[in-house]
Each structure stands twice: as structure tokens, then as C-alpha cells.
Amino acid sequence: MTRSEFIAVTALILFGAFVLGWIASWLVHRVTRPARGDMSKLDRMAHQLHEAEEARDAALAQTREREAALTARLAGTQAELRAAMEGLRDSRTEVEELRDYIEKALARR
């Protein structure tokens, strides 16, 4: 076998390997490619996922709004409670002062 024959045989073997690899790749892609029915299912699932994400975002926004409203309502209620407790404390002090005044007035008679 001469050098030229060896190079030609090696080139043919490499070309054959390339062609076999290309055919194998084509077969794998042909077998694993989704069918048209599967593509419509995938499109429908993608659309449903998009709608679900939008619904989730809307729910999160609504939750944040409710939380902010409830926080403001709680702050107002706590302010009213503090005012009521202060008024009650003042009333108790006034009642005690009136009792002392009445007791002193009755003690003078």
C-alpha cells in the first residue's frame, strides 16, 4: 500500500464516518421531534402558564393593597385605643378627685 492509497483510504473512512454520524443525528432529531399535536399542547400549556402567572401577579398586588389597608386601619384603631385609654385614665382621676371632695365636704358637717 503506497502513501497515496493510504491517504485515500483514510479519507474515505473519515468521510464514511462523517456521513454515518450525520445520518444518525438526522434520525435522532426525526424521532425526538415533537409532533404537531404535541406542539399544540405545548402552546396551550404555555398560554395557561402565562395566564396563571398574570393571575398570581394580580393576587400578589391585591394582597399588598389589602395588607396596606389593614395596616392603616390597625394604626387608626390603635390611635383610637390610646385616646380612649387616656380619656378613661382622666375620667378615673376626675372621679377620685370628686370622691375626695365629697368625703371632705361630708366630713365638715
C-alpha positions as CSV (number, residue, x, y, z in Angstrom):
1,M,0.0,0.0,0.0
2,T,1.5,3.2,-1.1
3,R,1.3,6.5,0.7
4,S,-1.3,7.9,-1.7
5,E,-3.5,4.8,-1.4
6,F,-3.3,5.1,2.4
7,I,-4.3,8.7,2.4
8,A,-7.2,7.9,0.0
9,V,-8.5,5.0,2.2
10,T,-8.2,7.2,5.3
11,A,-10.1,10.0,3.7
12,L,-12.9,7.6,2.6
13,I,-13.1,6.1,6.1
14,L,-13.4,9.6,7.6
15,F,-15.9,10.7,5.0
16,G,-17.9,7.5,5.7
17,A,-17.8,8.2,9.5
18,F,-19.0,11.7,8.8
19,V,-21.9,10.5,6.7
20,L,-22.9,7.9,9.3
21,G,-22.8,10.5,12.0
22,W,-24.9,12.9,10.0
23,I,-27.5,10.2,9.3
24,A,-27.6,9.1,13.0
25,S,-28.1,12.8,14.0
26,W,-30.9,13.2,11.5
27,L,-32.6,10.0,12.7
28,V,-32.3,11.1,16.4
29,H,-33.8,14.6,15.6
30,R,-36.5,13.0,13.5
31,V,-37.5,10.6,16.3
32,T,-37.3,13.0,19.1
33,R,-39.1,15.9,17.4
34,P,-42.5,16.6,18.9
35,A,-45.5,16.0,16.7
36,R,-47.9,18.8,15.6
37,G,-50.4,17.6,18.2
38,D,-47.8,17.8,20.9
39,M,-46.8,21.3,19.7
40,S,-50.4,22.5,20.1
41,K,-50.5,21.0,23.6
42,L,-47.2,22.8,24.4
43,D,-48.6,26.1,23.1
44,R,-51.8,25.7,25.1
45,M,-49.7,24.9,28.2
46,A,-47.5,27.9,27.7
47,H,-50.6,30.1,27.3
48,Q,-52.1,28.6,30.5
49,L,-48.8,29.2,32.3
50,H,-48.8,32.8,31.2
51,E,-52.4,33.3,32.4
52,A,-51.5,31.7,35.7
53,E,-48.5,34.0,36.2
54,E,-50.7,37.0,35.5
55,A,-53.3,35.8,38.0
56,R,-50.5,35.2,40.5
57,D,-49.2,38.7,40.0
58,A,-52.7,40.2,40.3
59,A,-53.3,38.2,43.5
60,L,-50.0,39.5,44.9
61,A,-50.8,43.1,44.1
62,Q,-54.3,42.7,45.7
63,T,-52.7,41.1,48.8
64,R,-50.3,44.0,49.1
65,E,-53.1,46.5,48.8
66,R,-55.2,44.7,51.4
67,E,-52.1,44.5,53.7
68,A,-51.5,48.2,53.3
69,A,-55.2,49.0,54.0
70,L,-55.3,46.7,57.1
71,T,-52.0,48.2,58.4
72,A,-53.5,51.7,58.1
73,R,-56.7,50.6,59.7
74,L,-54.8,48.9,62.6
75,A,-52.8,52.1,63.1
76,G,-56.0,54.2,63.3
77,T,-57.6,51.7,65.7
78,Q,-54.5,51.7,67.9
79,A,-54.6,55.6,68.0
80,E,-58.3,55.5,68.9
81,L,-57.5,52.9,71.7
82,R,-54.7,55.1,73.1
83,A,-57.1,58.1,73.1
84,A,-59.8,56.1,74.7
85,M,-57.4,54.8,77.4
86,E,-56.2,58.3,78.1
87,G,-59.8,59.5,78.4
88,L,-60.6,56.7,80.7
89,R,-57.5,57.5,82.8
90,D,-58.5,61.1,83.0
91,S,-62.1,60.1,84.0
92,R,-60.8,57.9,86.8
93,T,-58.6,60.7,88.1
94,E,-61.6,63.0,88.0
95,V,-63.8,60.5,89.8
96,E,-61.2,60.1,92.5
97,E,-60.9,63.8,92.9
98,L,-64.7,64.1,93.2
99,R,-64.9,61.3,95.8
100,D,-62.2,63.1,97.8
101,Y,-64.1,66.4,97.5
102,I,-67.4,64.7,98.6
103,E,-65.7,62.9,101.5
104,K,-64.1,66.2,102.7
105,A,-67.4,68.0,102.3
106,L,-69.3,65.4,104.3
107,A,-66.6,65.3,107.0
108,R,-67.0,69.1,107.6
109,R,-70.7,68.7,108.5
